[in-house]
Amino acid sequence: MTTGYLTVLRVPLNAWSRVLTSARITSLCVAVLSVVALTTRPAMGSCPGDITGNGVVDGVDLAGVLSAWGTQGGELGADMNSDGIVNGADLAFVLGAWGPCAPVVGGVSPASGLPSGGVLVTITGNYLSGATAVTVDGVPATNVQAVSATKVTAVIPAGSLGAKAVAVTTPIGTTSLAGAFTYTLPPVIPSWATMLEPLADPAVVWDEGLRAAITATGLAWRVKDTATQMEMVLIPPGSFQMGENGWASPVHQVTLTNAFYLGRYEVTQAQWQARMGSNPSYFQVPNRPVERVSWNMIAGAGGFMAQTGMRLPTEAEWEYAYRAGTTTAFHGFTGYVNGTSNDSLVEHIGWYYQGSCSLGAACQTRPVGGKAGNGFGLHDMAGNVWEWVNDWYEPYSAGAQTNPTGPATGDYRVYRGGSWGSDACLLRASVRGDYGSPGDTNYSVGCRAARSP
């Protein structure tokens, strides 16, 4: 019998209208329908039965099953229950799922917010066109906008603490995703800070895991140091591979167990002068990074950091913050959120020798924040000026380390990140500027402030 049916079923697609009226196909469909009730709905993709992905289970999908009859059919998506053969069970499933696809909720970003609500979220998934309503734990959201078939935006309502289901309604039906949004306690604001944003902005911190790590600290994400008005962002605990073969070896694992705040921008000349009373910079423009500052002027007794309650980041903290979850030579930016190792793309993230000399201008520093930020929202980690870090220099060891602070003594302090006068390759996450005596100054070396919560 199987051979006879295959003789009829293997016909061009434009002949299905004739085939589906044949007595043999009618008999087959009737026989298959009798097992629909016994067929377990298999775990499928976003819309079970929709082989073509056009948002509806229809005759084209039926044709796909029939044309793959008796084969494994995996490459066509026709083996719907993954039993290794396309047969009556798969056909029964298509017939049982006939019609438009129900909405599918895949995720919500940001995935957390305060109980007061008011957070604009983006809901991603499939078959979301024409969305008419969004609810969180059964409470209607506001400002629902169906952006596309894969995206809906809405403003989260007020709610109680904990993880809640988010449901989307379209003309086809309603689908929810359990635990998609979590109402959290208001974050702690350090005593020295003024809060700017409580939770990480997904447009700035692209990686969901990093956002979750920031939220888990219980601390406000973006703040200003009240005394200096310096903007800072929270860097959460985490582990990473420090170094890069051929540039800073050996590569070794580093774990940072404490969250810290780091300046969103390099310390500017205006910020330095407001605290120290003078501006030592060669390229004197208030919103450019301060330079010609020694390690001692920054971190020594009576220096800038001591007077502001801040500190220099450790070398490990600095590289962890630069990478922002990436493992490439250069940190990510919009369009390349996973980072890049392509020197030709460095112009997007930092001022270096070629870029700082563009348009006929002399090679020099530039105003902070002029290039794309990384996945923590930090700008100019690559280029503009080298940045002093706290550590004395010594070669790396291969062993894993936790909260490393470098050797107790040494001859040179480390600086990182490259500058306006560097070649592109020196703006890599791993490159160490290890030849700075603590009293040295240079018009390509400045700093970035860190602060413990």
N, C-alpha and C positions, 0 to 999 in steps of 0.2 A: 504493500500500500504506500509506503514512504516513497519508493521510487516513482510510483505513478503521480503522486502529488508534486514531487520536485519537477517532473516534466512540465507540469502546468505552471508552477510558481515561478520558474526562472524565465521571466519575460521582461522586456523593456519597461521602464517605469511609466512611459506614456500609454501603456496598454493595461494599466491597473483597473481602469473603469470597466473593461471587458472581463478581466479576470475575476473581479470581486462579485460579478453577477453569475459566475459559473456555478453549477450545482456542486462541483467538488469543493470549491472554497466555502460555499455556504455550509456544506456538511462539516467541513473542518472547523469553521468558526463555532458552530453549534456544539460540536464535541469539546472544543477547547473551553467554551464558556461554562461548561459543566464543572470544570476544575478551578474556576476563578475563586470560589469560596475556600478552596483548600490551599491556595497559593499564598504564602507569607509574603507580605510587602517587603521586598529586599531593601537593604541600605544602598541608596543610589546617590547620585550627585544632587544638584540643586533642584531638579524637577524630574523625578522618576518617570521613565517612559519617553521623555523628550530627547530622542536621539539626535535630532538636528540642532537643538539648542535655540529654536525660534520662539520659545515661550508657549508652545501649545503642543499637546499630544494629538496627532491627527493621522491622516492617511499616509503621509510621507514616512512617519515613524513606523507605521504598520508595514509599509512596503520595505523598509529597512530590515525588519525582522524576517519577513518572508523571503527576501532575497538572500539572507544569510542562513536560511534554514538548514539544519544539520551540520553546521560548522561551529567553530568556537565563537566566532563573531565578536571577539573582544575589541578588535581595532575599530569596529563600527559602533560599539556600545550596544549591540543587539542582545548580548548575553546578559540579561538584566539581573538574574539571580546568581551569576558567577558560578554556575554548576558545570561549565566547560562545554556546553552545547546549546545552540539556539533551537528551541523546540516549543511545544504547546504552552509550557508555563510562561515563557517570555511573551508569546503572543497574547496570552490571557492577561498578563500584566498591562500591556499596552492598551488593550480594550478596557480594562478596569480603570485606567488613569485617563481615559479619553477626555479631551477638552483643554481649556486654558490652564496654565500652571499657576498654582497658588504661590503667594509671595514667600520668599525665603529671607530670613534675617540672619546675616552672617556675623555682624559685629557692630559695636557702638564706640565712637571715639569723640571726645574723651569718654572713658569708661567709668568715671567716678566724678562726684561732685558733692557739694554741701547739701544738707537737708532742706535748705531754703529754696533749692531749685534755681531756675533761671539760666542754666547752662545750655548753650547752643551745641547740639551734638549732630554728628553725621552718622547715619545708619546705613551700612553697606549690606549688600546681599544680591538677590536676583529677583526679577519679575516684580519690581517695585513701582512700575509706571502706574500713574493714576492713584497713588496712595492717598487715602482720604482721612486717615486717622492714625495716630501713634499713642500708645498708652504705656505708662511705666507703673507696674504693679497695679494695673487696672485704672490708674488715674490718667485722664487725657493730657497729653502734651499740647503745647500751643505752637503757632507759627509753623505748621506742618507744610513742607514744600517737597513735592516729588521732583527731584532734580533730573533723574534719569531712571532707566530700568534697573540700575544698580546702586542708586544713591537717593536717600531721603534725608532732609534736615528737619530738626524740630527743637523746640525749647523745652527742656525737662521741667516737669512740675515739682512742687515741694513734695517731700516724702520722708519716711522714717529711715533710721540707720539700717544698713545692710544691703546685700545684693538683691536686685529686683529683676523680674522678667520685663522685657521690652517687646511689645507687640505692634505689628504694622498691619493695617487693614487696607486692602485694595478692592476694586469691584469684584474680584474673584473670591476673596476670602480673607481670613485673618491668620497670621502665623506669629508665634512668639519665640523668643530665645531666653531661656532661663538664666538668671544671674548676669545679664548683659550690662547692667548699670548698677553701681554701688554708691549708696549715700554714705559719706564719710564724715567724721568729726571735723570741725574747723581746724586748720593746721596751726601749729604753734608758731608764733612770730618771735624771733629772738628779741631780747630787751633792747638791743642796740639798733634795731631795724624798723623800717616802715614797710608794710606789705604793699606790693604792687599787684601781684596775682597769686592767689592761693594754690592753684593747681597748674601743672605743666600744660602749656598750650600745644596741642597736637600739630599745629602748623609750624611750631618751632622745634619741639622735641618729637621727631617723627616716629621713633621706635616705641612701640607699645610697652615693651619690657622695661625700657628706661623710665617711661612715665609711671609705670606701676612701682618701680623701685623708688622713685621720688616721692610718690604718694605714701608708700609704706614707711617713710621716715617720720611722717606726722608733722613735717616742717613745711612752712610756706615756700613755694617754688621761687618766685621772683620778688626781691626786696630791694630797698635802698638803705644803705648805711646812713642813718639819720644825720649824723654829724657832718659827713663829707658829701652826702647826696650821691655817693657812688653806687651805681646799679650792680646788683650781684644776683647770680642764679645758683640754685642748690645742685650740688653734685652728689649723687647717692653713693652708698657703698657698692663695691663690686670687685670683680676679678678680671684681669686681662693679661695678654702676652706682651711684655715690655721688650722693646728693642726690635731690631730688624737685621736679618742676616746680610752681611756685606756692608752694613752701615753702623750698627751698634750691637755687637754680639758679646756673649751669647744671648739669644732670646730666652726669657725666663718668665715664669708666672709670678704675678704680683696680686695680692689681695689687699684691698683697702676696706677696713671694717667700720670706718667712721665717715658720716656725711660731712661735707664742708661747703662753704659758700666761696665762689670765685667771681672776681670782677668780670662783668659781661664784656668790658672793653679794657684795653691797656690804660694804666693811670695817665691821665692827661696833664698837660702843662698847667692848665687852670686849677686842677685839683691839687697838684703839687704846690703851686704858688700860694693857694689859699691856706695851706697848712704850714708850709715851710718859710713863706715870706719872700721867696726868690725863685727865679726860673733859670736853671743852668743850661737849658737846651740850646743847641746850635740853630735848629730850624724853629724859630720862635713864632708859634701860632697856637693860641690857647686850646683849641680842640684837637691838636695833634698829640701823640704820645710824648711824655717827658723822656728826654734822653740826656746823655752825659751825666748820668747818675751812677755812682759806684754802689757795690753791694753794701758797703759800710754806710753810705748815705741813706740807703733804703732800710736795711734790716739791722744795722748796728745800734748801739746805745744812743738814744735820742734821735734816731732816724725816723723817716716817714712812717714806717709801720708801727713803731713804738708809740708815736704821737697819736695815731689813729685807732689803736687797739687791733690793728690788722697784722698780718704776717705774710711772708712769701710762701707760696705752695712748695711742697717737696717736689723733687724731680718726678717721682712716681705719680703723685697727684696731678702734676702738670700734664704728663703724657696720657694718663687715663682720661683727663678732661678733654685734651685735644682730640683723642680718638673717638670719644662719644659712641662707643660700641662698634666702631669699624676696625678692620684689621689690615687695611690697605696703607700705602705709603702716605697718602694725604687724606684728611678727613672728608666726610661727606658734605654735600650742599644740595640745594634744591635741584632735582633732576638727576642727582647722583647720590642718593641718600646712603648708599652702601659704601661710599668712598671711591677713590680712584688711585691708581698708581701711574697715571699718565701726566708727565711733566707739563704737557701743553695745556692742561686744564687748570693749572695752578693759578692762572690769572683771575679765576673766579673767586678764589678764597683769600688771596693775599697780595700785598704790594711787595714786589721783589725787583731785582735789577732791571729787567726788561720793562715791567709794568710801571715802575716808579719813574721811568725815564720817557714814558710815552708822550705823544703829542708835542714833542719838541721841548718839554719841560725838563728842567734839571732833575737829576736823581735826588730824591729827598723823601722824608716821611710824608704821610698823608693824614687827614682827619680820621680819627678812630671810627670803626663801624662802617667803612665805605665798601667793604667786600662782604660776600655771603658768610653767614654764620654757620657753625657746625651743628651737630645733633643735640647739643646741650644749649644752644642759643648763644655761644661764645663767638666773638668776632676778633679777627686779627691774631688768632693763635698761630697762624702762618703769616710771616712777613710783617712789614711795617717797622717794628724794632724787635731785636732779640729781647727775651725776657729773663731776667735773673730768677733763679729758683734758690731754695734754701740750702741745698746740699753742697758739701765739698765734693770734688771730683775724685773718683776712683774707677778702675775698670769694673765691668759687670762680672758677677759670678753666675753660674748656671742654676743654682738652687732656687727653689720657690721661696718667696719672701712675703711677709705680712707687715704692712705699714712701714716700709723701709724709709729711713731718714738719711741714709748715706753715712760716711765715716765721721768719727768724732773730730778729726782734725785733717788738715790738708794744706796744699799750697794754692789751689785754684777753686773758685766757686763756679758752678755750672750755670749756663744760660741756654735757653731753648727757643726754637721757633723760626729762626732766620729773620732777615731784615730787608729793608728797602734796597740794600746794596748786595744782597745775596743772589746767587744763581737759584733757579727754581728747585733744584734737587735738595738744597739745604733747608727748604721749608717742610721737609718730611717730618712726620710725627716722631721719628726715632732719633733724629740728628742731635748731637750734643755739642754745644759750644763750650768747650772745657778748658779754655785758656784764659780765664778771667781772674786776675788777682783781686781780692776783695776791695782794694782801694782804687782799682782802675776805672776810668770813665771813657766812654766812646759815644760818638753821635749816632751809633746804630744800636745802642743797648739801652733798654728801659725796663719796665716791670709791670706786673699785674698783681693785684692784691687778693689775698685769700683771707677767710675768717672762719673760725670755728663757731658753731651755733651757740 
